[in-house]
Structures are given as structure tokens and as C-alpha cells.
């Protein structure tokens, strides 16, 4: 009888901890389909630092092309190449959720960006530094 109680006790704890482990490994945030951020994005404004810049108030345009199949993104200024990025899917320290990140290649300073899809056709690049500009893009 004692062996039966010990096995029942062991099974109970095994199932309890196994269930907790399985439950805690599940993510609560939905995965973004690749099609949500793939494509060409047009810059509308930048906010941060000491103020903001609106695209209509400057004499240049910027566009961001994201290709998740190649894990690359390219930023163009006035239709000319400006910066190339490597695109990675990683867990953010800020909210412990999975996000897309842009890492610049061969550019100084090395400012990385977290990609946030604000709406279906609105994208925000959140910089890794506190006093840098946030970049808003629309399709």
C-alpha cells in the first residue's frame, strides 16, 4: 500500500510540474505572419530626441523595403540606397514577446530597431537607444 501511495504522489507531482512547464512555455502573443511586414513602406514622420520631423516638412523621401524570406531590409533616401539591415525574429527584453528586429550592416552608429506593426498599414521602428528617433512608415 505504501508503494502505491508513493507512486501516486510521484505521478501527481510529475503531472503538475509537467503541466506547468508546458503551460509556461506557451507564448501569449500571436505570431505575426510574414506578409504583415513584408513589402515597401513609405516614411511619414520621425519622433524623438528634441522634437519631430514630418515627411511633408522636408525635401526628401525615405522608404523601407522588407523581405523576410531573405531576412533583409533596405532603407532608401530619395530612392537611393542608404542602409542595409539584417532582419531577425527575437524575444524582446522589454516585453518578453517575439518581435522582428532590424540590425544595420556596416553602419556606424549601430542602432538596432524593433519593428512594431501598429495597424495593418502602419509600421513603427523603435530604436535601441532612448534618445533616438522613432520612425513611422505606412504602405
N, CA, C and O atoms as CSV, one atom per row, in Angstrom:
chain,resi,resn,atom,element,x,y,z
A,1,UNK,N,N,0.825,-1.191,0.000
A,1,UNK,CA,C,0.000,0.000,0.000
A,1,UNK,C,C,0.872,1.259,0.000
A,1,UNK,O,O,0.540,2.248,-0.654
A,2,UNK,N,N,1.979,1.219,0.731
A,2,UNK,CA,C,2.867,2.369,0.810
A,2,UNK,C,C,3.479,2.679,-0.557
A,2,UNK,O,O,3.632,3.847,-0.914
A,3,UNK,N,N,3.834,1.633,-1.332
A,3,UNK,CA,C,4.410,1.830,-2.671
A,3,UNK,C,C,3.379,2.490,-3.579
A,3,UNK,O,O,3.730,3.368,-4.367
A,4,UNK,N,N,2.151,2.096,-3.487
A,4,UNK,CA,C,1.083,2.666,-4.292
A,4,UNK,C,C,0.898,4.155,-3.993
A,4,UNK,O,O,0.704,4.955,-4.909
A,5,UNK,N,N,0.959,4.526,-2.706
A,5,UNK,CA,C,0.848,5.941,-2.324
A,5,UNK,C,C,2.045,6.733,-2.847
A,5,UNK,O,O,1.887,7.864,-3.308
A,6,UNK,N,N,3.228,6.150,-2.776
A,6,UNK,CA,C,4.436,6.829,-3.248
A,6,UNK,C,C,4.362,7.052,-4.754
A,6,UNK,O,O,4.707,8.134,-5.231
A,7,UNK,N,N,3.920,6.050,-5.508
A,7,UNK,CA,C,3.784,6.197,-6.955
A,7,UNK,C,C,2.718,7.230,-7.309
A,7,UNK,O,O,2.907,8.034,-8.222
A,8,UNK,N,N,1.613,7.207,-6.596
A,8,UNK,CA,C,0.550,8.187,-6.838
A,8,UNK,C,C,1.060,9.603,-6.546
A,8,UNK,O,O,0.768,10.545,-7.284
A,9,UNK,N,N,1.820,9.735,-5.465
A,9,UNK,CA,C,2.400,11.030,-5.098
A,9,UNK,C,C,3.373,11.491,-6.192
A,9,UNK,O,O,3.342,12.653,-6.596
A,10,UNK,N,N,4.231,10.592,-6.668
A,10,UNK,CA,C,5.211,10.915,-7.707
A,10,UNK,C,C,4.497,11.293,-9.008
A,10,UNK,O,O,4.883,12.262,-9.661
A,11,UNK,N,N,3.475,10.549,-9.385
A,11,UNK,CA,C,2.713,10.850,-10.602
A,11,UNK,C,C,2.034,12.215,-10.500
A,11,UNK,O,O,2.022,12.979,-11.465
A,12,UNK,N,N,1.473,12.516,-9.340
A,12,UNK,CA,C,0.820,13.800,-9.129
A,12,UNK,C,C,1.801,14.945,-9.378
A,12,UNK,O,O,1.485,15.878,-10.117
A,13,UNK,N,N,2.991,14.883,-8.767
A,13,UNK,CA,C,3.975,15.944,-8.918
A,13,UNK,C,C,4.517,16.004,-10.342
A,13,UNK,O,O,4.751,17.088,-10.876
A,14,UNK,N,N,4.714,14.847,-10.950
A,14,UNK,CA,C,5.181,14.811,-12.332
A,14,UNK,C,C,4.179,15.511,-13.252
A,14,UNK,O,O,4.567,16.339,-14.076
A,15,UNK,N,N,2.903,15.183,-13.114
A,15,UNK,CA,C,1.868,15.805,-13.939
A,15,UNK,C,C,1.721,17.293,-13.645
A,15,UNK,O,O,1.521,18.089,-14.562
A,16,UNK,N,N,1.817,17.669,-12.390
A,16,UNK,CA,C,1.694,19.070,-12.017
A,16,UNK,C,C,2.831,19.896,-12.614
A,16,UNK,O,O,2.583,20.911,-13.266
A,17,UNK,N,N,4.073,19.469,-12.397
A,17,UNK,CA,C,5.219,20.226,-12.919
A,17,UNK,C,C,5.308,20.145,-14.434
A,17,UNK,O,O,5.693,21.114,-15.087
A,18,UNK,N,N,4.955,18.992,-14.997
A,18,UNK,CA,C,4.940,18.863,-16.454
A,18,UNK,C,C,3.920,19.800,-17.081
A,18,UNK,O,O,4.192,20.440,-18.096
A,19,UNK,N,N,2.751,19.876,-16.471
A,19,UNK,CA,C,1.717,20.784,-16.963
A,19,UNK,C,C,2.126,22.236,-16.830
A,19,UNK,O,O,1.893,23.037,-17.735
A,20,UNK,N,N,2.732,22.579,-15.709
A,20,UNK,CA,C,3.201,23.957,-15.518
A,20,UNK,C,C,4.289,24.306,-16.518
A,20,UNK,O,O,4.295,25.405,-17.072
A,21,UNK,N,N,5.201,23.388,-16.751
A,21,UNK,CA,C,6.276,23.619,-17.711
A,21,UNK,C,C,5.705,23.803,-19.114
A,21,UNK,O,O,6.111,24.713,-19.837
A,22,UNK,N,N,4.788,22.963,-19.491
A,22,UNK,CA,C,4.165,23.073,-20.805
A,22,UNK,C,C,3.393,24.380,-20.928
A,22,UNK,O,O,3.501,25.062,-21.947
A,23,UNK,N,N,2.627,24.737,-19.921
A,23,UNK,CA,C,1.838,25.964,-19.944
A,23,UNK,C,C,2.734,27.197,-19.998
A,23,UNK,O,O,2.438,28.139,-20.733
A,24,UNK,N,N,3.819,27.207,-19.235
A,24,UNK,CA,C,4.682,28.384,-19.189
A,24,UNK,C,C,5.502,28.552,-20.446
A,24,UNK,O,O,5.990,29.651,-20.711
A,25,UNK,N,N,5.673,27.504,-21.231
A,25,UNK,CA,C,6.454,27.632,-22.452
A,25,UNK,C,C,5.634,28.173,-23.605
A,25,UNK,O,O,6.193,28.520,-24.645
A,26,UNK,N,N,4.326,28.253,-23.448
A,26,UNK,CA,C,3.458,28.783,-24.499
A,26,UNK,C,C,3.548,30.293,-24.520
A,26,UNK,O,O,3.603,30.929,-23.468
A,27,UNK,N,N,3.562,30.868,-25.697
A,27,UNK,CA,C,3.598,32.317,-25.817
A,27,UNK,C,C,2.171,32.850,-25.876
A,27,UNK,O,O,1.294,32.219,-26.466
A,28,UNK,N,N,1.939,33.996,-25.274
A,28,UNK,CA,C,0.601,34.577,-25.283
A,28,UNK,C,C,0.409,35.531,-26.453
A,28,UNK,O,O,-0.724,35.879,-26.786
A,29,UNK,N,N,1.506,35.962,-27.085
A,29,UNK,CA,C,1.373,36.891,-28.195
A,29,UNK,C,C,1.268,36.120,-29.504
A,29,UNK,O,O,2.023,35.173,-29.725
A,30,UNK,N,N,0.347,36.512,-30.371
A,30,UNK,CA,C,0.212,35.812,-31.642
A,30,UNK,C,C,1.415,36.105,-32.537
A,30,UNK,O,O,1.968,37.205,-32.516
A,31,UNK,N,N,1.801,35.123,-33.304
A,31,UNK,CA,C,2.893,35.302,-34.245
A,31,UNK,C,C,2.403,36.149,-35.416
A,31,UNK,O,O,1.300,35.939,-35.921
A,32,UNK,N,N,3.219,37.099,-35.842
A,32,UNK,CA,C,2.855,37.904,-37.000
A,32,UNK,C,C,3.172,37.125,-38.263
A,32,UNK,O,O,4.295,36.645,-38.416
A,33,UNK,N,N,2.229,36.986,-39.164
A,33,UNK,CA,C,2.548,36.352,-40.439
A,33,UNK,C,C,3.561,37.203,-41.197
A,33,UNK,O,O,3.571,38.426,-41.061
A,34,UNK,N,N,4.392,36.576,-41.975
A,34,UNK,CA,C,5.416,37.313,-42.714
A,34,UNK,C,C,4.803,38.387,-43.593
A,34,UNK,O,O,5.387,39.457,-43.765
A,35,UNK,N,N,3.641,38.116,-44.145
A,35,UNK,CA,C,3.021,39.074,-45.062
A,35,UNK,C,C,2.652,40.377,-44.362
A,35,UNK,O,O,2.428,41.388,-45.027
A,36,UNK,N,N,2.584,40.371,-43.039
A,36,UNK,CA,C,2.202,41.585,-42.324
A,36,UNK,C,C,3.246,42.693,-42.422
A,36,UNK,O,O,2.886,43.869,-42.453
A,37,UNK,N,N,4.528,42.343,-42.470
A,37,UNK,CA,C,5.540,43.402,-42.551
A,37,UNK,C,C,6.338,43.352,-43.840
A,37,UNK,O,O,7.119,44.268,-44.099
A,38,UNK,N,N,6.179,42.332,-44.652
A,38,UNK,CA,C,6.845,42.278,-45.959
A,38,UNK,C,C,6.359,43.402,-46.841
A,38,UNK,O,O,5.188,43.780,-46.793
A,39,UNK,N,N,7.254,43.937,-47.646
A,39,UNK,CA,C,6.829,44.908,-48.637
A,39,UNK,C,C,7.549,46.232,-48.540
A,39,UNK,O,O,8.588,46.361,-47.892
A,40,UNK,N,N,6.966,47.211,-49.203
A,40,UNK,CA,C,7.540,48.560,-49.287
A,40,UNK,C,C,6.766,49.475,-48.360
A,40,UNK,O,O,5.539,49.548,-48.420
A,41,UNK,N,N,7.497,50.174,-47.500
A,41,UNK,CA,C,6.918,51.090,-46.524
A,41,UNK,C,C,7.446,52.494,-46.792
A,41,UNK,O,O,8.642,52.673,-47.020
A,42,UNK,N,N,6.559,53.496,-46.767
A,42,UNK,CA,C,6.937,54.891,-47.004
A,42,UNK,C,C,6.960,55.648,-45.688
A,42,UNK,O,O,6.025,55.578,-44.891
A,43,UNK,N,N,8.043,56.368,-45.482
A,43,UNK,CA,C,8.240,57.131,-44.249
A,43,UNK,C,C,7.250,58.286,-44.183
A,43,UNK,O,O,7.058,59.010,-45.160
A,44,UNK,N,N,6.615,58.452,-43.009
A,44,UNK,CA,C,5.667,59.558,-42.823
A,44,UNK,C,C,6.147,60.567,-41.793
A,44,UNK,O,O,5.904,61.766,-41.935
A,45,UNK,N,N,6.835,60.083,-40.743
A,45,UNK,CA,C,7.319,61.013,-39.718
A,45,UNK,C,C,8.320,60.306,-38.813
A,45,UNK,O,O,8.398,59.079,-38.762
A,46,UNK,N,N,9.076,61.123,-38.107
A,46,UNK,CA,C,10.001,60.640,-37.081
A,46,UNK,C,C,9.747,61.446,-35.822
A,46,UNK,O,O,9.538,62.657,-35.876
A,47,UNK,N,N,9.768,60.760,-34.687
A,47,UNK,CA,C,9.520,61.419,-33.411
A,47,UNK,C,C,10.600,60.972,-32.435
A,47,UNK,O,O,10.953,59.794,-32.378
A,48,UNK,N,N,11.118,61.927,-31.667
A,48,UNK,CA,C,12.125,61.577,-30.675
A,48,UNK,C,C,13.117,62.697,-30.498
A,48,UNK,O,O,12.951,63.781,-31.057
A,49,UNK,N,N,14.162,62.435,-29.710
A,49,UNK,CA,C,15.160,63.466,-29.463
A,49,UNK,C,C,14.509,64.693,-28.869
A,49,UNK,O,O,13.847,64.605,-27.835
A,50,UNK,N,N,14.688,65.833,-29.504
A,50,UNK,CA,C,14.127,67.083,-29.011
A,50,UNK,C,C,12.854,67.489,-29.727
A,50,UNK,O,O,12.263,68.518,-29.399
A,51,UNK,N,N,12.427,66.710,-30.685
A,51,UNK,CA,C,11.229,67.089,-31.427
A,51,UNK,C,C,10.853,66.021,-32.423
A,51,UNK,O,O,11.096,64.834,-32.205
A,52,UNK,N,N,10.263,66.446,-33.511
A,52,UNK,CA,C,9.829,65.505,-34.527
A,52,UNK,C,C,10.007,66.074,-35.911
A,52,UNK,O,O,10.150,67.285,-36.084
A,53,UNK,N,N,9.996,65.199,-36.897
A,53,UNK,CA,C,10.101,65.592,-38.287
A,53,UNK,C,C,8.943,64.942,-39.020
A,53,UNK,O,O,8.686,63.750,-38.851
A,54,UNK,N,N,8.254,65.709,-39.822
A,54,UNK,CA,C,7.161,65.186,-40.630
A,54,UNK,C,C,7.632,65.175,-42.075
A,54,UNK,O,O,8.292,66.112,-42.522
A,55,UNK,N,N,7.296,64.118,-42.808
A,55,UNK,CA,C,7.776,63.965,-44.177
A,55,UNK,C,C,7.442,65.163,-45.059
A,55,UNK,O,O,8.246,65.537,-45.912
A,56,UNK,N,N,6.269,65.774,-44.869
A,56,UNK,CA,C,5.873,66.925,-45.692
A,56,UNK,C,C,6.725,68.155,-45.444
A,56,UNK,O,O,6.751,69.062,-46.276
A,57,UNK,N,N,7.427,68.205,-44.312
A,57,UNK,CA,C,8.181,69.410,-43.964
A,57,UNK,C,C,9.647,69.356,-44.407
A,57,UNK,O,O,10.392,70.305,-44.161
A,58,UNK,N,N,10.071,68.276,-45.050
A,58,UNK,CA,C,11.457,68.148,-45.501
A,58,UNK,C,C,11.489,67.895,-47.002
A,58,UNK,O,O,10.474,67.558,-47.611
A,59,UNK,N,N,12.665,68.063,-47.583
A,59,UNK,CA,C,12.798,67.930,-49.029
A,59,UNK,C,C,13.360,66.577,-49.441
A,59,UNK,O,O,14.098,66.485,-50.421
A,60,UNK,N,N,13.019,65.530,-48.703
A,60,UNK,CA,C,13.466,64.189,-49.085
A,60,UNK,C,C,12.402,63.172,-48.710
A,60,UNK,O,O,11.519,63.441,-47.895
A,61,UNK,N,N,12.500,62.024,-49.306
A,61,UNK,CA,C,11.611,60.907,-49.003
A,61,UNK,C,C,12.457,59.737,-48.511
A,61,UNK,O,O,13.647,59.642,-48.813
A,62,UNK,N,N,11.827,58.858,-47.755
A,62,UNK,CA,C,12.502,57.635,-47.317
A,62,UNK,C,C,11.527,56.475,-47.487
A,62,UNK,O,O,10.323,56.615,-47.271
A,63,UNK,N,N,12.068,55.343,-47.875
A,63,UNK,CA,C,11.247,54.140,-47.962
A,63,UNK,C,C,12.047,52.958,-47.436
A,63,UNK,O,O,13.272,52.911,-47.544
A,64,UNK,N,N,11.326,52.014,-46.869
A,64,UNK,CA,C,11.919,50.819,-46.286
A,64,UNK,C,C,11.329,49.613,-47.000
A,64,UNK,O,O,10.110,49.468,-47.089
A,65,UNK,N,N,12.203,48.748,-47.509
A,65,UNK,CA,C,11.776,47.525,-48.190
A,65,UNK,C,C,12.172,46.355,-47.307
A,65,UNK,O,O,13.350,46.171,-47.004
A,66,UNK,N,N,11.182,45.560,-46.892
A,66,UNK,CA,C,11.439,44.407,-46.017
A,66,UNK,C,C,11.128,43.131,-46.782
A,66,UNK,O,O,10.046,42.981,-47.349
A,67,UNK,N,N,12.099,42.205,-46.792
A,67,UNK,CA,C,11.920,40.887,-47.400
A,67,UNK,C,C,12.282,39.837,-46.354
A,67,UNK,O,O,13.459,39.542,-46.144
A,68,UNK,N,N,11.268,39.275,-45.701
A,68,UNK,CA,C,11.519,38.306,-44.633
A,68,UNK,C,C,12.022,36.967,-45.156
A,68,UNK,O,O,12.698,36.237,-44.431
A,69,UNK,N,N,11.699,36.630,-46.415
A,69,UNK,CA,C,12.219,35.388,-46.979
A,69,UNK,C,C,13.745,35.424,-47.043
A,69,UNK,O,O,14.408,34.412,-46.815
A,70,UNK,N,N,14.291,36.592,-47.355
A,70,UNK,CA,C,15.751,36.769,-47.413
A,70,UNK,C,C,16.330,37.257,-46.091
A,70,UNK,O,O,17.548,37.332,-45.932
A,71,UNK,N,N,15.438,37.595,-45.124
A,71,UNK,CA,C,15.853,38.149,-43.829
A,71,UNK,C,C,16.673,39.431,-44.007
A,71,UNK,O,O,17.690,39.639,-43.344
A,72,UNK,N,N,16.200,40.280,-44.921
A,72,UNK,CA,C,16.891,41.537,-45.214
A,72,UNK,C,C,15.897,42.677,-45.311
A,72,UNK,O,O,14.719,42.482,-45.611
A,73,UNK,N,N,16.401,43.867,-45.050
A,73,UNK,CA,C,15.636,45.100,-45.256
A,73,UNK,C,C,16.607,46.153,-45.767
A,73,UNK,O,O,17.795,46.132,-45.444
A,74,UNK,N,N,16.088,47.072,-46.568
A,74,UNK,CA,C,16.910,48.149,-47.126
A,74,UNK,C,C,16.158,49.459,-46.958
A,74,UNK,O,O,14.964,49.544,-47.248
A,75,UNK,N,N,16.872,50.487,-46.485
A,75,UNK,CA,C,16.314,51.828,-46.355
A,75,UNK,C,C,16.845,52.679,-47.495
A,75,UNK,O,O,18.049,52.719,-47.751
A,76,UNK,N,N,15.927,53.364,-48.179
A,76,UNK,CA,C,16.291,54.257,-49.275
A,76,UNK,C,C,15.937,55.688,-48.890
A,76,UNK,O,O,14.914,55.942,-48.253
A,77,UNK,N,N,16.805,56.621,-49.289
A,77,UNK,CA,C,16.533,58.051,-49.106
A,77,UNK,C,C,16.564,58.664,-50.493
A,77,UNK,O,O,17.563,58.554,-51.204
A,78,UNK,N,N,15.462,59.318,-50.885
A,78,UNK,CA,C,15.313,59.839,-52.245
A,78,UNK,C,C,15.603,58.761,-53.287
A,78,UNK,O,O,16.278,59.021,-54.284
A,79,UNK,N,N,15.101,57.569,-53.059
A,79,UNK,CA,C,15.246,56.421,-53.962
A,79,UNK,C,C,16.688,55.956,-54.135
A,79,UNK,O,O,16.983,55.192,-55.054
A,80,UNK,N,N,17.585,56.405,-53.267
A,80,UNK,CA,C,18.974,55.937,-53.307
A,80,UNK,C,C,19.264,55.126,-52.048
A,80,UNK,O,O,18.788,55.457,-50.962
A,81,UNK,N,N,20.041,54.076,-52.203
A,81,UNK,CA,C,20.388,53.209,-51.089
A,81,UNK,C,C,20.992,54.007,-49.944
A,81,UNK,O,O,21.861,54.852,-50.157
A,82,UNK,N,N,20.525,53.733,-48.722
A,82,UNK,CA,C,21.060,54.395,-47.534
A,82,UNK,C,C,21.632,53.387,-46.544
A,82,UNK,O,O,22.793,53.505,-46.151
A,83,UNK,N,N,20.821,52.378,-46.125
A,83,UNK,CA,C,21.252,51.417,-45.112
A,83,UNK,C,C,20.680,50.042,-45.412
A,83,UNK,O,O,19.529,49.911,-45.829
A,84,UNK,N,N,21.496,49.023,-45.195
A,84,UNK,CA,C,21.058,47.630,-45.331
A,84,UNK,C,C,20.947,47.033,-43.933
A,84,UNK,O,O,21.795,47.282,-43.077
A,85,UNK,N,N,19.892,46.239,-43.704
A,85,UNK,CA,C,19.654,45.631,-42.398
A,85,UNK,C,C,19.513,44.115,-42.523
A,85,UNK,O,O,19.044,43.598,-43.537
A,86,UNK,N,N,19.925,43.423,-41.477
A,86,UNK,CA,C,19.603,42.012,-41.309
A,86,UNK,C,C,18.352,41.964,-40.447
A,86,UNK,O,O,18.262,42.680,-39.449
A,87,UNK,N,N,17.384,41.129,-40.817
A,87,UNK,CA,C,16.119,41.018,-40.093
A,87,UNK,C,C,16.131,39.723,-39.292
A,87,UNK,O,O,16.387,38.650,-39.839
A,88,UNK,N,N,15.853,39.825,-37.991
A,88,UNK,CA,C,15.841,38.650,-37.118
A,88,UNK,C,C,14.582,38.647,-36.268
A,88,UNK,O,O,14.051,39.700,-35.913
A,89,UNK,N,N,14.117,37.453,-35.949
A,89,UNK,CA,C,12.963,37.276,-35.049
A,89,UNK,C,C,13.525,36.888,-33.689
A,89,UNK,O,O,14.154,35.839,-33.548
A,90,UNK,N,N,13.294,37.745,-32.677
A,90,UNK,CA,C,13.867,37.515,-31.348
A,90,UNK,C,C,12.889,37.934,-30.262
A,90,UNK,O,O,11.918,38.649,-30.506
A,91,UNK,N,N,13.175,37.470,-29.074
A,91,UNK,CA,C,12.383,37.842,-27.904
A,91,UNK,C,C,12.916,39.178,-27.366
A,91,UNK,O,O,14.112,39.324,-27.114
A,92,UNK,N,N,12.017,40.137,-27.198
A,92,UNK,CA,C,12.401,41.461,-26.697
A,92,UNK,C,C,12.535,41.428,-25.181
A,92,UNK,O,O,11.748,40.785,-24.487
A,93,UNK,N,N,13.534,42.121,-24.688
A,93,UNK,CA,C,13.723,42.229,-23.242
A,93,UNK,C,C,12.612,43.060,-22.623
A,93,UNK,O,O,12.196,42.804,-21.493
A,94,UNK,N,N,12.130,44.056,-23.362
A,94,UNK,CA,C,11.147,44.999,-22.817
A,94,UNK,C,C,9.813,44.353,-22.465
A,94,UNK,O,O,9.205,44.711,-21.457
A,95,UNK,N,N,9.344,43.401,-23.282
A,95,UNK,CA,C,8.036,42.805,-23.011
A,95,UNK,C,C,8.036,41.272,-23.063
A,95,UNK,O,O,6.986,40.646,-22.923
A,96,UNK,N,N,9.201,40.679,-23.262
A,96,UNK,CA,C,9.372,39.219,-23.282
A,96,UNK,C,C,8.518,38.551,-24.364
A,96,UNK,O,O,8.107,37.401,-24.211
A,97,UNK,N,N,8.254,39.274,-25.455
A,97,UNK,CA,C,7.495,38.739,-26.588
A,97,UNK,C,C,8.387,38.693,-27.822
A,97,UNK,O,O,9.423,39.354,-27.887
A,98,UNK,N,N,7.959,37.898,-28.796
A,98,UNK,CA,C,8.709,37.780,-30.043
A,98,UNK,C,C,8.389,38.966,-30.952
A,98,UNK,O,O,7.229,39.329,-31.145
A,99,UNK,N,N,9.453,39.561,-31.507
A,99,UNK,CA,C,9.330,40.695,-32.427
A,99,UNK,C,C,10.358,40.528,-33.537
A,99,UNK,O,O,11.317,39.765,-33.417
A,100,UNK,N,N,10.128,41.264,-34.621
A,100,UNK,CA,C,11.137,41.376,-35.666
A,100,UNK,C,C,12.072,42.511,-35.279
A,100,UNK,O,O,11.629,43.534,-34.757
A,101,UNK,N,N,13.366,42.333,-35.533
A,101,UNK,CA,C,14.375,43.357,-35.266
A,101,UNK,C,C,15.191,43.616,-36.521
A,101,UNK,O,O,15.459,42.702,-37.300
A,102,UNK,N,N,15.584,44.874,-36.708
A,102,UNK,CA,C,16.464,45.254,-37.808
A,102,UNK,C,C,17.836,45.576,-37.237
A,102,UNK,O,O,17.959,46.388,-36.320
A,103,UNK,N,N,18.877,44.931,-37.785
A,103,UNK,CA,C,20.255,45.165,-37.367
A,103,UNK,C,C,21.023,45.727,-38.554
A,103,UNK,O,O,21.157,45.048,-39.573
A,104,UNK,N,N,21.536,46.961,-38.446
A,104,UNK,CA,C,22.237,47.565,-39.582
A,104,UNK,C,C,23.540,46.829,-39.886
A,104,UNK,O,O,24.202,46.297,-38.994
A,105,UNK,N,N,23.882,46.818,-41.162
A,105,UNK,CA,C,25.120,46.176,-41.599
A,105,UNK,C,C,26.108,47.261,-42.043
A,105,UNK,O,O,25.783,48.102,-42.881
A,106,UNK,N,N,27.293,47.231,-41.483
A,106,UNK,CA,C,28.394,48.123,-41.884
A,106,UNK,C,C,28.036,49.600,-41.786
A,106,UNK,O,O,28.371,50.386,-42.672
A,107,UNK,N,N,27.357,49.974,-40.710
A,107,UNK,CA,C,26.958,51.369,-40.494
A,107,UNK,C,C,27.312,51.751,-39.059
A,107,UNK,O,O,27.147,50.944,-38.144
A,108,UNK,N,N,27.791,52.961,-38.860
A,108,UNK,CA,C,28.024,53.495,-37.523
A,108,UNK,C,C,27.156,54.733,-37.356
A,108,UNK,O,O,27.076,55.527,-38.293
A,109,UNK,N,N,26.514,54.941,-36.239
A,109,UNK,CA,C,26.484,54.067,-35.067
A,109,UNK,C,C,25.550,52.881,-35.300
A,109,UNK,O,O,24.650,52.944,-36.138
A,110,UNK,N,N,25.767,51.818,-34.565
A,110,UNK,CA,C,24.978,50.596,-34.667
A,110,UNK,C,C,23.685,50.734,-33.858
A,110,UNK,O,O,23.639,50.337,-32.694
A,111,UNK,N,N,22.660,51.283,-34.456
A,111,UNK,CA,C,21.364,51.433,-33.792
A,111,UNK,C,C,20.425,50.367,-34.351
A,111,UNK,O,O,20.115,50.366,-35.542
A,112,UNK,N,N,19.985,49.478,-33.500
A,112,UNK,CA,C,19.055,48.428,-33.888
A,112,UNK,C,C,17.634,48.925,-33.696
A,112,UNK,O,O,17.388,49.827,-32.895
A,113,UNK,N,N,16.700,48.336,-34.430
A,113,UNK,CA,C,15.304,48.758,-34.338
A,113,UNK,C,C,14.395,47.554,-34.115
A,113,UNK,O,O,14.551,46.514,-34.755
A,114,UNK,N,N,13.448,47.713,-33.201
A,114,UNK,CA,C,12.380,46.734,-33.022
A,114,UNK,C,C,11.246,47.154,-33.942
A,114,UNK,O,O,10.851,48.320,-33.946
A,115,UNK,N,N,10.720,46.222,-34.716
A,115,UNK,CA,C,9.644,46.502,-35.661
A,115,UNK,C,C,8.315,46.247,-34.967
A,115,UNK,O,O,8.077,45.159,-34.441
A,116,UNK,N,N,7.451,47.257,-34.969
A,116,UNK,CA,C,6.125,47.121,-34.369
A,116,UNK,C,C,5.072,47.467,-35.406
A,116,UNK,O,O,5.076,48.560,-35.974
A,117,UNK,N,N,4.183,46.538,-35.643
A,117,UNK,CA,C,3.077,46.779,-36.547
A,117,UNK,C,C,1.958,47.433,-35.737
A,117,UNK,O,O,1.289,46.766,-34.947
A,118,UNK,N,N,1.756,48.735,-35.933
A,118,UNK,CA,C,0.772,49.498,-35.160
A,118,UNK,C,C,-0.634,49.240,-35.680
A,118,UNK,O,O,-1.573,49.058,-34.904
A,119,UNK,N,N,-0.764,49.225,-36.981
A,119,UNK,CA,C,-2.030,48.928,-37.648
A,119,UNK,C,C,-1.683,48.120,-38.891
A,119,UNK,O,O,-0.509,47.883,-39.176
A,120,UNK,N,N,-2.687,47.706,-39.615
A,120,UNK,CA,C,-2.433,46.863,-40.784
A,120,UNK,C,C,-1.461,47.504,-41.754
A,120,UNK,O,O,-0.633,46.813,-42.348
A,121,UNK,N,N,-1.549,48.815,-41.924
A,121,UNK,CA,C,-0.692,49.520,-42.867
A,121,UNK,C,C,0.175,50.578,-42.208
A,121,UNK,O,O,0.557,51.549,-42.861
A,122,UNK,N,N,0.493,50.414,-40.934
A,122,UNK,CA,C,1.347,51.376,-40.228
A,122,UNK,C,C,2.398,50.625,-39.423
A,122,UNK,O,O,2.081,49.726,-38.644
A,123,UNK,N,N,3.647,51.008,-39.624
A,123,UNK,CA,C,4.795,50.339,-39.028
A,123,UNK,C,C,5.610,51.341,-38.230
A,123,UNK,O,O,5.775,52.485,-38.652
A,124,UNK,N,N,6.117,50.923,-37.086
A,124,UNK,CA,C,6.966,51.764,-36.251
A,124,UNK,C,C,8.303,51.063,-36.058
A,124,UNK,O,O,8.346,49.880,-35.720
A,125,UNK,N,N,9.395,51.792,-36.273
A,125,UNK,CA,C,10.724,51.295,-35.936
A,125,UNK,C,C,11.129,51.942,-34.624
A,125,UNK,O,O,11.345,53.152,-34.558
A,126,UNK,N,N,11.233,51.125,-33.575
A,126,UNK,CA,C,11.580,51.604,-32.239
A,126,UNK,C,C,13.090,51.390,-32.047
A,126,UNK,O,O,13.554,50.251,-32.098
A,127,UNK,N,N,13.865,52.465,-31.829
A,127,UNK,CA,C,15.320,52.338,-31.727
A,127,UNK,C,C,15.775,51.706,-30.417
A,127,UNK,O,O,15.042,51.683,-29.428
A,128,UNK,N,N,16.998,51.197,-30.438
A,128,UNK,CA,C,17.568,50.585,-29.238
A,128,UNK,C,C,18.099,51.626,-28.254
A,128,UNK,O,O,18.404,51.286,-27.112
A,129,UNK,N,N,18.214,52.882,-28.671
A,129,UNK,CA,C,18.681,53.928,-27.757
A,129,UNK,C,C,17.500,54.791,-27.311
A,129,UNK,O,O,16.534,54.970,-28.054
A,130,UNK,N,N,17.589,55.316,-26.107
A,130,UNK,CA,C,16.464,56.048,-25.519
A,130,UNK,C,C,16.194,57.409,-26.149
A,130,UNK,O,O,15.040,57.835,-26.198
A,131,UNK,N,N,17.219,58.100,-26.632
A,131,UNK,CA,C,17.009,59.448,-27.157
A,131,UNK,C,C,17.107,59.522,-28.681
A,131,UNK,O,O,17.359,60.592,-29.235
A,132,UNK,N,N,16.913,58.410,-29.348
A,132,UNK,CA,C,16.929,58.370,-30.816
A,132,UNK,C,C,15.521,58.553,-31.368
A,132,UNK,O,O,14.537,58.494,-30.632
A,133,UNK,N,N,15.444,58.774,-32.666
A,133,UNK,CA,C,14.155,58.955,-33.322
A,133,UNK,C,C,13.441,57.629,-33.548
A,133,UNK,O,O,14.069,56.617,-33.863
A,134,UNK,N,N,12.117,57.647,-33.383
A,134,UNK,CA,C,11.231,56.554,-33.773
A,134,UNK,C,C,10.796,56.878,-35.198
A,134,UNK,O,O,10.475,58.028,-35.498
A,135,UNK,N,N,10.780,55.889,-36.072
A,135,UNK,CA,C,10.405,56.114,-37.467
A,135,UNK,C,C,9.055,55.461,-37.759
A,135,UNK,O,O,8.863,54.268,-37.524
A,136,UNK,N,N,8.124,56.264,-38.275
A,136,UNK,CA,C,6.789,55.779,-38.664
A,136,UNK,C,C,6.757,55.606,-40.171
A,136,UNK,O,O,7.205,56.478,-40.914
A,137,UNK,N,N,6.225,54.477,-40.618
A,137,UNK,CA,C,6.076,54.182,-42.032
A,137,UNK,C,C,4.655,53.718,-42.315
A,137,UNK,O,O,3.992,53.148,-41.449
A,138,UNK,N,N,4.193,53.970,-43.547
A,138,UNK,CA,C,2.894,53.474,-43.988
A,138,UNK,C,C,3.049,52.842,-45.356
A,138,UNK,O,O,3.968,53.168,-46.109
A,139,UNK,N,N,2.123,51.918,-45.672
A,139,UNK,CA,C,2.130,51.300,-47.021
A,139,UNK,C,C,1.342,52.167,-47.960
A,139,UNK,O,O,1.216,51.843,-49.141
